[in-house]
Structure formats: structure tokens, C-alpha cells
Amino acid sequence: MIMKKDIAARKGNQLTRWSCYMVLIMGMMWTAITPVFAQETQPDTTAQVETETEEVEEEETIKSRMSLTADQFPDSTIILNGLLRAKIEASYQKIPGRKVSFFSVNPEGEETQLGDTITGPNGIATLRLNKTNLNMNEEGYYSLLARYEGDDKMDGSESDLLLRPAKLLMEPIEADSTFMLSIQAIAESTEGPLPIAAAPVSVYIKRMFSSLKVAEGETDEAGMVELEFPSGLAGDADGNLEITVKIEETEEYGNLTALSTQKWGYAVSTAPQEMKRALWSPHPPTWMVITFFILMGAVWIHFAIIIINLFRIKAQGPHTTPKA
């Protein structure tokens, strides 16, 4: 006889089984549906990747910097120097082999191209021109511009310069074996020549690798200064010295330069000559050579005596002591 308690237990077991089946079926359905939802809701990262690629390409472009300076000479010529540098590894380095264009800007802002040159190994592009080719503004300044257009790997840059025309005059004076330089700095204006006062003046002579400063001074109220040139300097084969007088890196005039060649040095020939016997020459003194050979001969003679004695000892055989 089946008890009611057994019937209730069977019904409970069946409900538990059906519940497990339902949970298993729902889990399998959810597993099958989840990839579809994931695929439908996946964000589109294509635009983000393209944006990041463009940012990387923009970051790879090198930034350049242009610096423009000028040197004025007494013969009414100006040398423009455009220094091109680029920021590489957190520092600006000089860039050779790039074209730099120079312009003159009139008071209306219109540009007139003066020429273009290629930067050298020092990153400087140089252009020499005459002041007559430049336009002066109402304030008496030349407006100049140096520009680098840039390329695929480097950004373009430019630098402008306001330059007031001026010149530095030098007169060499020789009296009683004393050499003097009379120097005058003059600025050009619509009112006529004006002296440049309190300007530091430096005197250089040309050497093999760089210039050597030999004198310096400062102009007075009349723009004049007299400097004594030192004697006893080495010149070329004829005793000539290339003298350069400069007022350097001024805001208004740039660099003012005057050049002259004077026979104020002693002659130094660059032709190869045989050096006399000396300690610092390839040919040492005779007494040193003789002493060297005597000492080395004595050393080798002692070596020979030692070796001969060793062979004699070996030839005599072992020494035996007679028994008592």
C-alpha cells in the first residue's frame, strides 16, 4: 500500500529534476546568445585608432627654429646669416643642407625676395648684399626676414630683424715701432651720420682654427677709440696679419665689422723645414744617441755573460762532496 508520504516525496523529486532541467536549458541558451549581444554591443575603435595614428604622425614632425643675424661692413655691404636648428632629443641641433630664403619687407608689409642659399655644416645660410637693394622705413631701419619653408619631416620657421644702418671705420697708425688703431663707429640716419657712444670694441687677428682677441676698448661720445696693437705676433710668410675690428651683437646695428691686413707681425714660413736636433724633434741630439747605445750595449753584455756562465755550470755537471 502506497503511503501518501511516498507520493509527496516522488512529486518533490520530479519538481527538483524539472527545475534542474530548466536551469540547465536556460544556461545553455544564455551561453549561445551572449556572443551575439557582445558582437552587437562591441564599440567601434576604428576612428580612435585613426585618430591616434594621426597624433603619432603629428608628433613625429620635427620642430625647427630660425635665427637671423647681420654683419655690416664699411663698404656698404651686409652679410645675412640665417641659423637653422631643429629640436631633436629635447635639444636644438644645427641642420645642414636646407634652403633658406631671405626677404626685405617694405613699410606696407610687402616682401621682396633677396635670394636663397643652402645651410652649411654649421647650419648657417649666408647671403651677401648691398644696402642699396634694401628699403628703409620711416624710422630709419631695414626690415629683413629669413624663412625656411619646411618639408615632410620638419616644420617651417622664420625670423625677422630690424637693422639700423651703421659702419665701423678703422685707420691703422704706425709710429716709432708702435702700432695703433684709430676706430670710429657711425650710425646712418635721415639727419646724417651720428656717433655710436659707449660701444664695446674688440680687435682680433686670424689664426688657424679661430680668431685671437688682442685688444679691446669702448667708444667715447664722439664714437671714437684708439687702441694699441701688440707687437711680436706671428704673421704669414711676409709678416702680414689679418686684423678684424668688431662691435658685436648689438640690438640696433647687429655686428659692425672692419677688416684690414697689416705687416705688423714677424714672418713665419709655412714651408716644411728640417728641424734641428733637439729633444722635441724626430732627430735627438748626438750625445743622447751615443749614451743610449752605450747603456744598451752594457745591458746586453751582462745578459751574454750570465747566459755563458749558466752553460759552463751545466757542462761541469753536478757537484759531489767527497766522503770522509
C-alpha positions in Angstrom: 0.0 0.0 0.0 1.4 3.3 -1.1 1.5 5.9 1.6 0.6 9.5 0.9 4.0 10.4 2.3 5.8 8.5 -0.5 3.6 10.1 -3.2 4.5 13.6 -1.9 8.2 12.6 -1.9 8.0 11.4 -5.5 6.3 14.7 -6.6 9.0 16.7 -4.8 11.8 14.7 -6.6 10.1 15.3 -10.0 9.8 19.0 -9.4 13.5 19.2 -8.4 14.5 17.4 -11.6 12.4 19.6 -13.8 13.9 22.7 -12.0 17.4 21.4 -12.8 16.5 20.8 -16.4 15.1 24.3 -16.8 18.1 25.9 -15.2 20.4 23.8 -17.5 18.4 24.7 -20.6 18.3 28.4 -19.7 22.1 28.4 -19.1 22.8 26.8 -22.5 20.5 29.4 -24.2 22.2 32.3 -22.4 25.7 30.9 -23.4 24.6 30.7 -27.0 23.0 34.2 -27.1 25.8 36.1 -25.2 28.4 36.2 -28.1 25.7 37.7 -30.3 25.0 40.5 -27.8 28.7 41.0 -27.3 29.3 41.3 -31.0 26.3 43.7 -31.4 27.4 46.0 -28.5 31.2 46.0 -29.2 32.4 49.6 -29.6 33.8 50.8 -32.9 37.5 51.6 -32.2 38.5 52.3 -35.9 38.0 56.0 -35.6 40.0 56.0 -32.3 42.9 54.1 -33.9 42.9 56.5 -36.9 43.0 59.5 -34.5 45.9 58.0 -32.5 47.8 57.3 -35.8 47.3 60.9 -36.9 48.5 62.2 -33.5 51.7 60.0 -33.7 52.4 61.3 -37.2 52.0 64.9 -35.9 54.3 64.1 -33.0 57.0 62.7 -35.4 57.3 66.1 -37.2 60.4 67.9 -36.0 60.2 71.5 -34.9 62.6 73.9 -36.4 63.9 77.3 -35.2 65.4 80.1 -37.4 67.7 82.8 -36.1 68.7 85.8 -38.3 71.8 88.0 -37.6 73.6 90.6 -39.8 77.1 91.9 -40.2 77.6 95.4 -41.6 80.8 96.4 -43.4 82.3 99.9 -44.2 81.8 99.2 -48.0 78.0 99.4 -47.6 77.6 95.6 -47.7 75.7 93.4 -45.3 76.1 89.7 -44.7 72.9 88.0 -43.5 73.3 84.8 -41.5 70.3 82.5 -41.1 70.9 79.8 -38.5 68.6 76.8 -38.8 68.2 74.5 -35.8 65.8 71.6 -35.1 64.6 70.2 -31.8 66.0 66.6 -31.7 66.1 64.6 -28.4 65.0 67.6 -26.3 67.7 69.9 -27.6 68.2 72.2 -30.7 70.8 71.0 -33.1 72.2 72.7 -36.3 70.6 71.4 -39.5 72.7 71.4 -42.8 71.6 71.1 -46.4 68.3 73.1 -46.2 67.2 76.0 -48.3 66.7 79.3 -46.5 65.1 82.3 -48.3 65.9 86.0 -47.4 63.4 88.8 -47.8 63.2 92.6 -47.5 59.9 93.9 -46.1 58.8 97.4 -47.1 56.7 99.7 -44.8 53.5 98.3 -46.4 54.4 94.8 -45.3 55.2 93.5 -48.8 58.1 91.1 -49.1 60.8 91.3 -51.8 63.0 88.2 -52.1 66.7 89.0 -51.8 67.9 85.4 -52.6 68.2 82.0 -51.1 71.1 79.8 -50.0 71.7 76.3 -48.5 72.7 75.9 -44.9 76.3 74.6 -44.4 77.6 72.0 -42.0 77.3 74.6 -39.2 73.6 75.1 -40.0 74.1 78.7 -41.3 72.9 80.0 -44.6 74.8 83.2 -45.7 73.8 85.9 -48.2 75.9 89.0 -49.0 74.1 92.0 -50.4 74.4 95.8 -50.8 72.5 98.3 -48.8 71.2 99.9 -52.0 69.0 96.9 -52.5 67.2 97.4 -49.3 64.2 99.6 -48.4 64.4 101.8 -45.3 61.3 102.5 -43.2 60.3 105.9 -41.8 62.3 105.2 -38.6 65.5 104.6 -40.5 65.6 100.8 -40.2 65.9 97.9 -42.6 63.2 95.2 -42.1 64.7 91.8 -43.0 63.3 88.3 -42.9 64.8 84.7 -43.2 62.4 81.8 -43.8 62.6 78.1 -44.0 59.6 76.5 -45.7 59.9 73.1 -44.1 59.3 69.7 -45.6 57.6 66.4 -44.7 59.8 65.7 -41.7 60.4 69.2 -40.4 58.2 72.2 -39.7 58.9 75.6 -41.3 60.1 78.6 -39.3 61.2 82.2 -39.9 62.9 85.0 -38.1 62.8 88.8 -38.7 65.3 91.5 -37.9 65.1 95.3 -37.7 68.6 96.7 -38.6 69.7 100.3 -38.4 72.4 101.1 -41.0 75.8 101.8 -39.5 79.5 101.3 -40.2 82.8 100.8 -38.3 85.8 102.6 -39.7 89.4 101.6 -38.8 92.6 103.5 -39.5 95.9 101.8 -38.8 98.7 104.1 -37.4 102.4 103.2 -37.2 104.9 105.5 -35.4 108.2 104.8 -33.7 107.7 101.0 -33.8 104.3 101.4 -32.1 101.2 100.2 -33.7 97.8 101.9 -33.1 94.3 101.5 -34.4 92.0 104.5 -34.6 88.4 103.3 -34.7 85.2 105.2 -35.3 81.6 103.9 -35.1 79.0 105.8 -37.1 75.2 105.3 -37.4 73.4 106.4 -40.5 70.2 108.3 -40.2 68.0 110.7 -42.2 69.6 113.6 -40.2 73.1 112.5 -41.2 75.9 110.5 -39.5 75.5 110.0 -35.8 78.3 108.7 -33.5 77.8 105.5 -31.6 78.9 106.1 -28.0 79.8 103.6 -25.2 80.1 100.7 -27.7 82.5 97.9 -26.8 85.1 97.3 -29.5 87.2 94.1 -29.9 90.2 93.6 -32.0 91.0 90.1 -33.4 93.7 88.5 -35.6 93.1 85.5 -37.7 94.6 82.2 -36.6 94.4 78.7 -38.0 91.3 77.5 -36.2 89.8 80.6 -34.7 90.3 84.3 -34.1 92.5 85.6 -31.3 91.5 88.7 -29.4 94.4 91.0 -28.9 92.8 94.3 -27.7 89.5 95.8 -26.6 88.1 99.2 -25.6 85.0 101.4 -25.7 84.0 104.3 -27.9 83.6 107.8 -26.4 80.9 110.4 -27.0 82.2 111.0 -30.5 82.2 107.3 -31.3 86.0 107.2 -31.4 88.5 104.9 -29.6 92.2 104.4 -30.1 93.7 101.0 -29.2 97.3 99.9 -29.1 98.1 96.9 -31.2 100.5 94.4 -29.6 103.8 93.7 -31.3 105.7 90.4 -31.6 102.8 88.4 -33.1 103.4 85.7 -35.7 102.2 86.6 -39.2 102.4 84.8 -42.5 105.5 84.3 -44.7 105.7 88.1 -45.3 104.8 89.1 -41.7 101.2 90.1 -42.6 98.4 90.0 -40.0 94.7 89.9 -40.9 93.1 92.3 -38.4 89.4 92.3 -37.6 87.7 95.0 -35.5 84.1 94.3 -34.3 81.2 95.7 -32.3 79.3 92.6 -31.6 75.7 91.6 -31.1 74.0 95.0 -30.7 70.2 95.2 -30.9 70.1 98.1 -33.4 73.1 97.5 -35.6 73.8 93.8 -35.4 77.5 93.2 -35.8 79.7 96.0 -37.1 82.9 94.8 -38.7 86.0 96.3 -40.3 88.9 94.4 -41.9 92.5 95.3 -42.6 95.8 93.5 -43.5 98.9 95.0 -42.0 102.6 93.9 -42.0 102.8 94.1 -38.2 104.0 90.6 -37.4 107.2 88.7 -37.8 107.5 86.3 -40.8 106.7 82.7 -40.3 107.1 80.3 -43.2 104.6 77.5 -43.7 107.0 75.6 -45.9 108.2 72.3 -44.4 111.7 72.6 -43.0 114.1 70.1 -41.4 114.1 70.5 -37.7 117.4 70.8 -35.8 118.5 68.0 -33.5 116.6 68.5 -30.2 114.7 66.6 -27.5 111.3 67.5 -29.0 112.3 66.8 -32.6 112.3 63.4 -34.5 116.2 63.7 -34.5 117.5 63.7 -30.9 121.0 65.1 -30.1 124.1 63.1 -30.9 125.2 62.8 -27.3 121.9 61.2 -26.4 122.1 58.7 -29.2 125.7 57.7 -28.2 124.7 57.4 -24.5 121.7 55.3 -25.3 123.8 52.8 -27.3 126.5 52.6 -24.6 123.9 51.8 -21.9 122.0 49.3 -24.1 125.3 47.6 -25.0 126.3 47.3 -21.4 122.9 45.6 -20.5 123.2 43.1 -23.4 126.8 42.3 -22.5 125.7 41.4 -18.9 123.0 39.2 -20.3 125.5 37.4 -22.5 127.9 36.9 -19.6 125.1 35.4 -17.5 124.0 33.0 -20.2 127.6 31.8 -20.8 128.1 31.2 -17.1 124.9 29.2 -17.0 126.1 26.9 -19.8 129.5 26.5 -18.1 127.9 25.4 -14.9 125.7 22.9 -16.7 128.7 21.5 -18.6 130.6 20.8 -15.4 127.9 18.5 -14.1 126.6 18.1 -10.5 129.0 18.9 -7.7 129.8 16.0 -5.4 131.2 16.2 -1.9 133.9 13.5 -1.1 133.1 11.2 1.7 135.3 11.3 4.9 
